[in-house]
Amino acid sequence: MPPKFETYDLIVIGSGPAGRRAAVQGAKFGKRVLVVERGRRVGGVTVHTGTIPSKTLRETVLNLSGWRERGFYGRAYRVKQDIDAPDLLKRLHITLDHEVEILEHQFARNGVETVRGAAKFVDANRIEIDLDNGDIRLCSATRFVIAVGTVPYRPSHIAFDGKAILDSDQILDLPSIPRQLTVIGASVIGLEYASIFSALDIKVTILEPSDKILPFLDRELADEFIHDLRDRGVSLRFGCKVKSASTDTQSRCVIETEDGRELGADMVLFAAGRVGATDTLGLVNCGLVADGRGRISVDSKSFQTDVPHIFAAGDVIGFPSLASTSMEQGRIAACHAFGEPAQEPPAFFPYGIYSVPEISTVGMTEEEVRERGIPYECGVARFRETSRGHIMGLSAGFLKVIFSLETRRLLGVHIVGEGATELIHIGQAVLNLEGTLNYFVENTFNYPTLAEAYKMAALDVASSEPEAQGNAPAGVQAVSQAAAPPRALETRASGTVSADVLKSFADATSDSITVRTVSALTPGTLIRIGNTGFAAGFRKLAAACETLPPAATEAHAELAPARADDRGR
Ligand SMILES: Cc1cc2nc3c(=O)[nH]c(=O)nc-3n(C[C@H](O)[C@H](O)[C@H](O)COP(=O)(O)OP(=O)(O)OC[C@H]3O[C@@H](n4cnc5c(N)ncnc54)[C@H](O)[C@@H]3O)c2cc1C
């Protein structure tokens, strides 16, 4: 007698954010839904090894180390003097248990069946489930959602041992806290863990083969973050390609680089990528193929694969690989699977990086805006300039907004610093509702808050608009306003400007503009303050020119960006 297959309307493989939302949505349509999960408990990477654990660890470290109070009480301040691995793990288990309970309840409430075991396609409509007790369960369905997520990439040249050389799943079972940690790969995960461990005053080294971190970030944000890490003593080595990592006879880690160097480490975290968990899924039996990194390609709107009744969602389809976006993908996939209307998500979603400090971004980066040739202006507010920032003792962190000069619409928001992942949602709302600069300038914000930084950054932009420039103090007059290229403001000094004064002024405002070559300024000298963010620079320069000593020799000044990139502020 042929084996009997139990029949469902929808089988979802994987119970992470994508699988969970697909299953619940299917059940809400009145369908019989089965979720197959090979892990010990439901929840996926988000609950067990990724999002929730790493964020819980972060919160524990920030609390026990007294990190948030160090702005006031100094770098040596600690809430708990000796922090060990059990201290870090205790909170983790409580949080995870709670998350799993919520999930199990959600499945039960919606009548979603779950089974523990590894699923494998037998053909395009049938799967076998390898149960824990060694039995095989056979199930069939008219529709499938593949939501198997990813597993850490484990190349053969890294000798993982789960004790001293770990991947990003193993770090959560940390046997002890190392004195030194080397992170291979400045990925989101690598940077999150590197900065969390650095907050524990552990010496951290990051090895990154390329010459930059997180290419999708606004460069100014990335530069600030790198500066912050280095300021805390984190060693960040770019262009460093790892040839091998192993442990020696004294259990010390040895890392060989491709340029022939040998680096020692107490512990190594390999965080250079993840691959789709498709290798044992029997994709070939259902007519699908994964790419070299185990990912399945889908239609970007419906999440349908090349096999019409099979959908895929979440990390297994690639970027952006976030829990937040995976949930939406799962929901939309289930809607399309049953031919139900699926409201598409708005164009812009936020990206949160829970490093220390946090980073969050929504919309276009300055580099993207520039590439597209959109005339734009940026405004920046530093958290230390807000009252809330003073109260909290914040010395770092900023919020940057980008607006179109033609439509005044918000184009992007980029935040690094305390609360970035929460603050970003204000920007996200305005962006998706197609709001303009006026929203921030005209609205009242709670005071004191970090959210006020939005208003300050917007005012920074507003004050650079032509009518605002007309109010510049005497001493410097704007000579090319609306007609000027939007990325720079040219002015002429009408007072006499000493090189030294201008230099010291520029040094004092080094986060705004800096002087590359200055001898002196005389009346009529052309001053160029570029490129974006010129409003703040203009105001400061104008103020400086008013208080200049009379004596100065004739020369010229060139104001150039303070940072390595080509922008001044
Ligand atoms: C360290 C770390 C930190 C992260 N931090 C964040 C963050 O702060 N914010 C954020 O939005 N995202 C974060 N992410 C990403 C987030 O975890 C993922 O985007 C999300 O989990 C993807 O969801 P998913 O449903 O696609 O797959 P997953 O959550 O990976 O779930 C897939 C599930 O499928 C199961 N499975 C696999 N193969 C089979 C099979 N053959 N049969 C049965 N079951 C199978 C797995 O056991 C797993 O439970 C982080 C990830 C990591 C690793």
The ligand as a Gaussian input file, in Angstrom:
#p B3LYP/6-31G(d) Opt

LIG

0 1
 C       23.056000      37.702000      15.573000
 C       21.884000      38.204000      14.800000
 C       21.285000      39.400000      15.154000
 C       20.185000      39.873000      14.460000
 N       19.620000      41.056000      14.839000
 C       18.530000      41.527000      14.186000
 C       17.899000      42.729000      14.600000
 O       18.316000      43.350000      15.542000
 N       16.802000      43.151000      13.939000
 C       16.290000      42.460000      12.878000
 O       15.271000      42.889000      12.306000
 N       16.869000      41.316000      12.451000
 C       17.974000      40.838000      13.087000
 N       18.576000      39.676000      12.676000
 C       18.036000      38.993000      11.505000
 C       16.815000      38.154000      11.853000
 O       17.112000      37.260000      12.879000
 C       16.388000      37.440000      10.622000
 O       16.133000      38.384000       9.618000
 C       15.146000      36.620000      10.826000
 O       15.310000      35.676000      11.836000
 C       14.784000      35.879000       9.541000
 O       13.590000      35.231000       9.729000
 P       13.196000      33.975000       8.860000
 O       11.805000      33.659000       9.242000
 O       13.508000      34.192000       7.453000
 O       14.163000      32.784000       9.307000
 P       14.736000      32.285000      10.678000
 O       14.420000      33.164000      11.806000
 O       16.142000      31.985000      10.382000
 O       13.942000      30.941000      10.927000
 C       14.074000      29.847000      10.076000
 C       13.635000      28.614000      10.811000
 O       13.543000      27.544000       9.875000
 C       13.975000      26.368000      10.496000
 N       14.385000      25.414000       9.455000
 C       15.440000      25.505000       8.605000
 N       15.459000      24.453000       7.776000
 C       14.408000      23.658000       8.108000
 C       13.907000      22.434000       7.613000
 N       14.481000      21.795000       6.604000
 N       12.812000      21.909000       8.203000
 C       12.217000      22.533000       9.232000
 N       12.633000      23.704000       9.740000
 C       13.713000      24.277000       9.171000
 C       15.135000      26.804000      11.373000
 O       15.357000      25.883000      12.401000
 C       14.625000      28.149000      11.866000
 O       13.971000      28.004000      13.094000
 C       19.669000      39.152000      13.359000
 C       20.262000      37.939000      12.993000
 C       21.348000      37.461000      13.702000
 C       21.976000      36.156000      13.296000

